[in-house]
């Protein structure tokens, strides 16, 4: 049973959130949650501090603005995706990461972006740092933007620490942690047997994954994740 004081605070937080949402934001959240505005407001505002609520409101309003610009008529997002998305997004303080939450929310609500409405994408975005996100962006740009690699060719072509350092300010220790984390989340992989450096054009042959532990290749999963969070 909810204590009266808690219920009153939750109601106050909800009313505050609904009051400051733009009209477009209200319509947007109605559509993407597939329910009444009051229910949606209650879900993401109850028992949350004002700062988290403000973050969520900013992200909803920004997603609504992009949807209008792109002519997207938002569809209902699965609750398994939208509930943790709004929860995690409320904790985000880094501006560059906030923009990723906006894009993920927008793309998950886009009827044409069928691959973006995934709860695992939400979980992955919550578990990477801003620098790890930049590493992914850099790897995507080189592999897909510049070299136009097909999904079949992603597995043994990528970048190493020196290649990333040209574009991302990251220490060796941060990079090693990033390699493990991004690979753990299946966003990147270590090449096996052979590796082509997309920065230098060099090729090398080795043994197992330990030989190429500092070299990262974008996975197909990572490719779609980047697109869901940035495009």
Backbone torsions as a table, in degrees:
resi	resn	phi	psi	omega
1	UNK	NA	135.9	-179.8
2	UNK	-80.4	129.3	178.0
3	UNK	-64.5	146.7	-179.2
4	UNK	-54.4	-42.1	-178.8
5	UNK	-64.2	-43.5	179.0
6	UNK	-62.8	-42.2	179.7
7	UNK	-63.6	-39.3	179.7
8	UNK	-65.7	-41.8	178.9
9	UNK	-65.3	-40.4	179.4
10	UNK	-63.1	-43.7	179.8
11	UNK	-63.3	-41.2	178.8
12	UNK	-63.6	-43.6	179.4
13	UNK	-62.9	-40.1	179.8
14	UNK	-64.4	-46.3	-178.6
15	UNK	-63.3	-37.7	177.3
16	UNK	-63.2	-44.7	-179.6
17	UNK	-61.6	-45.1	-177.8
18	UNK	-67.3	-31.4	-177.3
19	UNK	-69.6	-33.9	-174.3
20	UNK	-97.7	-6.3	174.0
21	UNK	-66.7	138.9	174.8
22	UNK	-68.6	163.5	179.0
23	UNK	-60.4	-39.3	177.5
24	UNK	-64.6	-39.2	178.8
25	UNK	-63.5	-39.7	178.6
26	UNK	-63.1	-46.3	179.4
27	UNK	-63.9	-40.8	-178.4
28	UNK	-62.2	-48.6	-176.8
29	UNK	-68.4	-29.6	174.8
30	UNK	-61.6	-44.6	-176.1
31	UNK	-71.0	-45.5	-173.4
32	UNK	-74.3	-21.4	176.6
33	UNK	-93.3	-12.8	178.7
34	UNK	67.5	20.3	-178.2
35	UNK	-141.6	-175.5	179.8
36	UNK	-67.7	151.9	-179.1
37	UNK	-60.1	-40.0	-178.5
38	UNK	-62.5	-38.4	178.5
39	UNK	-67.6	-41.6	179.4
40	UNK	-63.9	-45.8	179.2
41	UNK	-60.7	-41.6	179.2
42	UNK	-62.6	-36.7	-177.8
43	UNK	-63.8	-52.0	-171.5
44	UNK	-93.2	-2.0	-179.1
45	UNK	-111.8	-25.4	-177.1
46	UNK	-56.1	131.0	173.6
47	UNK	60.9	21.0	177.9
48	UNK	-107.1	146.0	177.4
49	UNK	-71.3	158.8	-175.6
50	UNK	-57.9	-36.0	-178.4
51	UNK	-63.8	-43.0	179.2
52	UNK	-66.4	-41.0	179.2
53	UNK	-62.6	-41.1	179.3
54	UNK	-62.7	-42.9	177.4
55	UNK	-58.2	-44.7	-179.5
56	UNK	-64.1	-41.7	179.1
57	UNK	-63.3	-44.5	178.8
58	UNK	-58.8	-42.3	-177.9
59	UNK	-68.3	-41.0	177.8
60	UNK	-63.9	-47.0	-179.2
61	UNK	-62.3	-39.8	-179.9
62	UNK	-68.4	-41.6	177.5
63	UNK	-62.8	-39.1	177.9
64	UNK	-62.6	-41.7	-179.6
65	UNK	-63.1	-44.8	179.4
66	UNK	-64.6	-39.8	-179.8
67	UNK	-60.9	-40.9	179.2
68	UNK	-67.1	-42.4	179.7
69	UNK	-62.3	-39.7	-175.7
70	UNK	-89.0	-2.6	-179.3
71	UNK	69.2	32.1	-179.5
72	UNK	-90.4	129.1	172.8
73	UNK	-98.0	103.8	-170.6
74	UNK	-61.5	140.5	173.2
75	UNK	-98.7	166.4	175.2
76	UNK	-68.6	132.9	176.5
77	UNK	-93.3	144.7	178.3
78	UNK	-59.5	142.6	-179.4
79	UNK	-62.0	-30.6	178.1
80	UNK	-63.4	-23.1	177.8
81	UNK	-94.9	-51.5	-170.7
82	UNK	-71.1	-33.4	-178.0
83	UNK	-65.7	-53.9	177.0
84	UNK	-67.0	-29.9	179.1
85	UNK	-59.9	-49.9	-179.3
86	UNK	-68.0	-34.2	178.8
87	UNK	-64.9	-51.5	-179.2
88	UNK	-67.0	-40.1	-178.7
89	UNK	-61.1	-31.1	179.1
90	UNK	-65.5	-21.7	179.9
91	UNK	-90.0	-6.8	-172.8
92	UNK	-80.1	129.5	179.2
93	UNK	-113.7	-21.1	-178.2
94	UNK	-77.8	122.7	-177.6
95	UNK	-57.0	-39.4	-178.9
96	UNK	-67.2	-32.5	178.5
97	UNK	-79.0	-32.8	176.2
98	UNK	-58.6	-39.5	-179.2
99	UNK	-64.4	-29.8	177.7
100	UNK	-70.8	-38.1	176.4
101	UNK	-65.1	-37.6	176.9
102	UNK	-60.5	-48.8	-177.6
103	UNK	-65.9	-38.4	179.5
104	UNK	-66.3	-41.3	176.3
105	UNK	-62.2	-46.1	-179.8
106	UNK	-61.5	-49.2	-176.6
107	UNK	-68.6	-33.6	177.2
108	UNK	-65.5	-27.3	-179.5
109	UNK	-91.2	-5.0	-178.3
110	UNK	-83.7	118.4	-179.2
111	UNK	-57.8	-24.2	-178.0
112	UNK	-88.4	-13.9	-178.6
113	UNK	-101.7	70.8	-171.3
114	UNK	-66.4	-20.7	-176.1
115	UNK	-87.1	-4.8	-172.4
116	UNK	-91.3	-21.3	-178.0
117	UNK	-83.2	74.5	-175.9
118	UNK	-134.4	123.8	178.2
119	UNK	-63.6	-27.8	179.0
120	UNK	-69.8	-30.2	173.9
121	UNK	-64.4	-40.0	177.8
122	UNK	-61.3	-46.0	-179.3
123	UNK	-63.0	-42.9	-179.0
124	UNK	-63.8	-43.7	179.7
125	UNK	-62.7	-35.5	178.9
126	UNK	-69.4	-21.1	-172.9
127	UNK	-105.0	7.6	175.6
128	UNK	-114.6	153.5	178.5
129	UNK	-88.6	171.1	179.0
130	UNK	-62.5	-38.7	179.9
131	UNK	-69.4	-37.0	176.9
132	UNK	-65.6	-36.0	176.5
133	UNK	-64.4	-38.3	178.3
134	UNK	-67.4	-37.1	176.4
135	UNK	-61.2	-43.6	178.1
136	UNK	-62.1	-43.7	179.0
137	UNK	-59.2	-45.4	-178.8
138	UNK	-63.0	-45.2	180.0
139	UNK	-64.1	-40.7	178.5
140	UNK	-63.9	-44.7	-177.7
141	UNK	-61.5	-42.7	-178.9
142	UNK	-71.4	-45.1	-175.0
143	UNK	-74.8	-43.8	-174.6
144	UNK	-100.2	-48.2	-176.7
145	UNK	-67.2	-45.1	-175.9
146	UNK	-92.1	-51.2	-173.3
147	UNK	-91.2	-8.5	176.1
148	UNK	53.1	41.6	-177.5
149	UNK	-69.3	138.8	174.2
150	UNK	-77.8	165.7	-179.6
151	UNK	-56.7	-35.1	-177.5
152	UNK	-68.5	-22.9	-175.5
153	UNK	-98.7	3.0	-176.1
154	UNK	-73.4	-28.4	-168.6
155	UNK	-64.8	-25.7	-177.5
156	UNK	-127.2	20.1	178.8
157	UNK	-129.0	126.1	-177.5
158	UNK	-170.5	-147.3	-177.1
159	UNK	-134.2	156.0	172.8
160	UNK	-111.6	-173.3	-175.8
161	UNK	-56.3	-45.6	-179.0
162	UNK	-62.8	-36.7	178.9
163	UNK	-66.4	-40.3	179.1
164	UNK	-70.7	-35.1	-175.7
165	UNK	-61.3	-21.9	179.1
166	UNK	-67.5	-21.7	-173.7
167	UNK	-126.3	-18.5	-176.6
168	UNK	-126.1	127.7	178.1
169	UNK	-79.7	96.2	-175.9
170	UNK	-144.0	138.8	179.0
171	UNK	-80.2	166.0	178.9
172	UNK	-61.3	-40.7	-179.7
173	UNK	-65.1	-44.2	178.4
174	UNK	-62.4	-38.1	-179.1
175	UNK	-66.2	-42.9	-179.9
176	UNK	-62.3	-41.6	176.6
177	UNK	-64.7	-40.6	179.4
178	UNK	-62.2	-42.3	178.8
179	UNK	-56.9	-48.2	-178.5
180	UNK	-65.0	-42.8	-176.7
181	UNK	-68.9	-46.9	-178.8
182	UNK	-64.9	-34.5	177.6
183	UNK	-73.2	-37.6	176.4
184	UNK	-58.3	-38.7	-179.1
185	UNK	-83.6	0.9	179.5
186	UNK	65.9	20.8	176.7
187	UNK	-81.9	-27.4	175.2
188	UNK	-134.4	169.8	176.2
189	UNK	-143.3	160.1	172.7
190	UNK	-93.3	135.8	179.7
191	UNK	-66.6	153.2	177.2
192	UNK	-123.0	124.4	175.0
193	UNK	90.9	-48.9	-178.2
194	UNK	-148.2	155.5	-179.1
195	UNK	-146.7	134.8	174.7
196	UNK	-113.9	121.1	-179.3
197	UNK	-81.6	117.4	-176.7
198	UNK	-74.6	-14.7	178.8
199	UNK	-85.5	-38.8	-175.2
200	UNK	-108.4	-18.2	-176.8
201	UNK	82.0	4.0	-179.0
202	UNK	-78.5	157.2	179.5
203	UNK	-126.4	143.4	178.5
204	UNK	-142.4	152.4	179.5
205	UNK	-122.2	134.3	-178.8
206	UNK	-143.4	-161.8	-178.2
207	UNK	-93.6	-106.8	-177.4
208	UNK	-97.4	-161.7	-176.4
209	UNK	-65.4	-27.9	-179.3
210	UNK	-64.1	-30.2	179.2
211	UNK	-65.2	-33.2	-176.7
212	UNK	-115.7	34.7	-174.5
213	UNK	-62.9	-26.4	-178.8
214	UNK	-96.8	9.5	-178.6
215	UNK	-113.2	132.9	-175.8
216	UNK	-118.1	136.8	173.5
217	UNK	-119.2	142.4	178.0
218	UNK	-73.5	134.0	174.7
219	UNK	-87.9	165.8	175.0
220	UNK	-61.5	-40.7	177.3
221	UNK	-60.4	-44.6	179.1
222	UNK	-63.8	-36.4	178.2
223	UNK	-60.0	-49.6	-178.8
224	UNK	-69.8	-30.1	176.5
225	UNK	-64.6	-47.6	178.6
226	UNK	-58.6	-45.2	-179.5
227	UNK	-63.7	-37.9	179.7
228	UNK	-67.3	-27.8	-175.7
229	UNK	-100.9	-5.3	-175.5
230	UNK	-133.5	-24.0	-172.6
231	UNK	-89.6	NA	NA
